[in-house]
Amino acid sequence: MTDHPPHGVNVVIGAANGMGAAVARLLAPRGRLVIADRDPSGVLELAAEIGGDVEAVGCDITVPAQVDEVVDTVTGGLGGPGGLGALVLTAGSSPSMGPGRPIYDVNLLGTARVVRAFEPVLQPGSVAVCFSSMAAYLAPSSPEIDAVLDDPESPTFLADLEVHGIDVDNPQVAYVLSKQGVQRLIRHRARVWGERGARLLSLSPGIIDTGMGRLEAANEPAMADMVAASALGREARPEEVAAVAVFLTSDDASFMTGTDVLVDGGAVAAMLG
């Protein structure tokens, strides 16, 4: 496999642990790397572990100013020479991490915020991979709700979901809809990125052996049944998902954009028959 990534700064947001940290370790040999997370101490420790040209930045993707600071780090400030190489966004909230409203804010609005913030620094060859979830494949959708998900930055976003009978405080529903929204966002923004010679994808992991994954499994016993019924019959290691994300940012995936890549060990196939 060849790997000739675009020139520019590579960025991983959500890099303090789990899949984000695994992605950062794999991207580090490509050159300058910015790793960001709402846990600044976590990315500082990872930067020290990786060594080389790695810069750690605190970033909560629900705070626009902090997202802009990451972009400024890439460009070197106003008038700086930097441009985006690869961006991998793994930051997200799971159902066990809080009520529904903050899950939408992190998973969907946060992703939209990051995607738009980086658009001014796109260059030919730039590519972003935003994490969704296999959960997005497992619930029905409707044209009315899809239309709401397509505008997560609307000030009436949550109220519009409620109009269509969605309990916006339900964390399980919020997780599924927010991840469906991520996939839709990527499809809709891919042409904008393509006009700049850039690519935009989403990646949907299945059940992964991470701290977040173990927390979800403890709160949702049915996840063990999903693993057992899947084609491979096991959870993934973070490095297995990270390898796919890094592949998607390479020249070997140069004709892939505007789509989701499901990395779930065959779990969705088993459930949907």
C-alpha positions in Angstrom: 0.0 0.0 0.0 1.4 3.4 -0.9 0.9 6.4 1.3 1.6 9.8 -0.1 -0.5 12.1 2.0 -1.0 15.8 1.1 1.3 18.4 2.4 -0.1 20.2 5.4 -0.7 19.8 9.0 -2.5 16.7 10.3 -5.0 17.0 13.1 -6.7 14.5 15.4 -9.5 15.9 17.6 -10.5 13.6 20.4 -7.0 12.2 20.7 -6.5 11.9 24.5 -7.4 8.2 24.5 -9.1 5.3 22.7 -9.4 5.4 19.0 -8.3 9.0 18.7 -5.0 8.2 20.4 -4.5 5.2 18.2 -5.1 7.4 15.1 -2.6 10.0 16.4 0.1 7.3 16.8 -0.4 6.1 13.2 -0.5 9.6 11.7 2.6 10.9 13.6 5.2 9.6 11.1 3.6 11.8 8.3 4.9 15.0 9.7 3.5 17.9 11.8 0.6 16.7 13.9 -1.8 18.7 16.1 -3.6 16.6 18.7 -6.6 18.1 20.5 -9.0 17.0 23.2 -11.2 18.5 25.9 -8.7 16.8 28.3 -5.6 18.8 27.8 -3.5 16.7 30.1 -4.3 13.6 28.1 -3.1 15.0 24.8 0.0 16.5 26.5 0.9 13.0 27.8 0.3 11.5 24.4 2.5 14.2 22.7 5.3 13.4 25.1 4.9 9.7 24.3 4.9 10.2 20.5 7.6 12.8 20.4 8.7 14.6 17.3 6.7 17.4 15.7 3.5 17.0 17.7 1.6 19.8 19.4 -1.1 19.3 22.0 -4.1 21.7 22.2 -7.1 21.7 24.5 -10.3 21.7 22.6 -14.0 21.2 23.5 -15.8 21.0 20.2 -18.9 22.5 21.7 -17.0 25.8 22.2 -16.6 27.6 18.8 -13.6 29.7 20.0 -11.7 26.6 21.0 -12.3 25.0 17.6 -11.1 28.2 16.0 -7.9 28.0 18.1 -7.2 24.6 16.7 -7.6 26.0 13.1 -5.2 28.8 14.0 -2.7 26.3 15.3 -2.8 24.7 11.8 -2.4 27.9 9.9 0.2 29.4 12.2 -2.0 32.3 13.0 -3.3 35.0 10.6 -1.4 34.9 7.4 0.4 31.8 8.3 1.6 29.3 5.7 -0.2 26.2 7.0 -3.0 24.3 5.3 -4.9 21.1 6.3 -3.4 17.8 5.4 -5.6 15.2 7.2 -8.2 15.8 9.9 -9.7 12.9 11.9 -12.5 13.8 14.3 -13.1 11.0 16.9 -14.5 13.2 19.7 -18.0 12.2 20.7 -20.5 11.5 23.5 -22.1 8.1 24.1 -25.5 7.4 25.8 -23.9 6.7 29.1 -22.2 10.1 29.2 -25.1 12.3 29.7 -28.7 13.3 28.8 -29.8 13.8 25.2 -29.3 17.5 24.6 -25.5 17.6 25.2 -25.1 14.5 23.0 -26.6 16.4 20.0 -24.3 19.3 20.9 -21.1 17.2 20.8 -21.8 14.6 18.2 -23.7 16.5 15.5 -23.4 20.2 16.1 -19.8 19.8 17.2 -19.0 17.8 14.0 -20.7 20.4 11.9 -18.8 23.2 13.7 -15.4 21.5 13.1 -16.1 20.7 9.4 -17.1 24.3 8.6 -14.2 25.8 10.7 -11.6 23.9 8.7 -13.1 24.7 5.2 -11.1 28.0 4.9 -7.8 26.1 5.2 -8.6 23.4 2.7 -6.2 22.8 -0.1 -6.0 20.1 -2.9 -5.5 16.8 -1.1 -7.0 17.8 2.2 -9.2 15.1 3.7 -11.3 14.7 6.8 -12.7 11.6 8.4 -15.5 12.2 11.0 -16.6 9.4 13.3 -20.2 8.3 13.2 -21.3 4.9 14.6 -22.9 1.6 13.5 -25.9 2.7 15.5 -26.8 5.0 12.7 -27.6 2.0 10.6 -29.9 0.4 13.1 -32.8 2.8 13.4 -35.4 4.0 10.9 -35.4 7.5 9.6 -38.1 9.7 8.1 -37.9 12.5 5.6 -39.2 15.0 8.2 -36.6 14.1 10.8 -33.8 13.9 8.1 -34.7 17.5 7.1 -34.1 18.6 10.7 -30.9 16.7 11.0 -29.6 18.4 7.9 -29.6 21.8 9.7 -28.0 21.1 13.1 -26.8 24.7 13.5 -30.4 26.0 13.4 -31.3 27.8 16.6 -34.6 25.8 16.6 -32.9 22.4 16.0 -34.0 20.7 19.2 -37.5 22.3 19.1 -37.9 21.1 15.5 -37.1 17.5 16.6 -39.7 17.8 19.3 -42.3 18.9 16.8 -41.8 15.5 15.1 -42.3 13.6 18.4 -38.6 13.1 19.4 -37.8 13.1 23.1 -34.6 15.2 22.9 -33.7 14.3 26.4 -33.5 10.6 25.7 -29.8 9.7 25.4 -30.2 6.6 23.3 -32.3 8.4 20.7 -30.0 11.3 20.8 -27.0 9.1 20.1 -28.6 7.4 17.1 -30.0 10.5 15.5 -26.8 12.5 16.1 -24.8 9.8 14.4 -27.2 9.6 11.5 -26.8 13.4 11.2 -23.1 13.1 11.0 -23.4 10.7 8.0 -25.8 13.1 6.3 -23.6 16.1 7.0 -20.6 14.4 5.3 -22.7 13.5 2.2 -24.0 17.0 1.9 -20.7 18.9 2.4 -18.6 16.6 0.3 -19.2 18.5 -2.9 -18.2 21.8 -1.2 -14.9 20.1 -0.2 -14.5 18.5 -3.6 -14.6 22.0 -5.2 -11.4 22.7 -3.3 -9.9 19.4 -4.3 -10.5 18.0 -0.8 -12.3 14.8 0.4 -14.7 14.3 3.3 -15.8 11.0 4.8 -17.4 9.5 7.8 -16.4 6.2 9.6 -18.8 4.2 11.7 -17.1 1.9 14.3 -18.9 -1.0 15.8 -18.2 -2.2 19.4 -14.6 -1.3 20.3 -12.5 -2.3 23.3 -12.0 1.2 24.7 -12.9 2.9 28.0 -16.0 4.4 26.4 -16.9 1.0 24.9 -16.6 -0.8 28.2 -18.7 1.8 29.9 -21.5 1.3 27.3 -21.2 -2.5 27.6 -21.6 -2.3 31.4 -24.8 -0.2 31.0 -26.2 -2.1 28.0 -25.9 -5.9 28.3 -27.4 -6.4 24.8 -24.1 -5.3 23.4 -22.5 -8.6 24.4 -25.2 -10.4 22.3 -24.4 -8.1 19.3 -20.7 -9.0 19.6 -21.5 -12.7 19.8 -23.8 -12.6 16.8 -21.4 -10.6 14.6 -19.6 -12.2 11.8 -16.2 -12.0 13.6 -17.6 -12.7 17.0 -15.4 -10.2 18.9 -14.9 -6.5 19.7 -12.4 -4.5 17.7 -9.1 -3.2 19.0 -8.8 0.6 18.7 -5.8 0.2 16.4 -8.0 -1.8 13.9 -10.4 1.1 13.5 -7.6 3.7 13.5 -5.9 1.8 10.6 -9.0 2.2 8.5 -9.3 5.9 9.3 -5.6 6.5 8.4 -6.1 4.5 5.2 -9.0 6.8 4.3 -6.7 9.8 4.6 -4.1 8.3 2.3 -3.7 8.5 -1.5 -4.9 4.9 -1.7 -8.4 6.2 -0.9 -8.1 9.2 -3.3 -11.5 8.4 -5.0 -13.4 8.0 -1.8 -15.5 10.9 -0.5 -19.0 11.7 0.6 -19.7 8.3 2.0 -19.6 6.3 5.2 -17.3 3.4 5.9 -18.7 0.8 8.3 -16.0 -0.9 10.5 -18.0 -3.2 12.8 -16.9 -6.8 12.3 -20.1 -7.7 10.6 -22.4 -6.7 13.5 -24.8 -4.7 11.3 -25.0 -7.5 8.7 -25.9 -10.0 11.4 -28.7 -7.7 12.8 -30.2 -6.7 9.5 -29.9 -10.2 7.9 
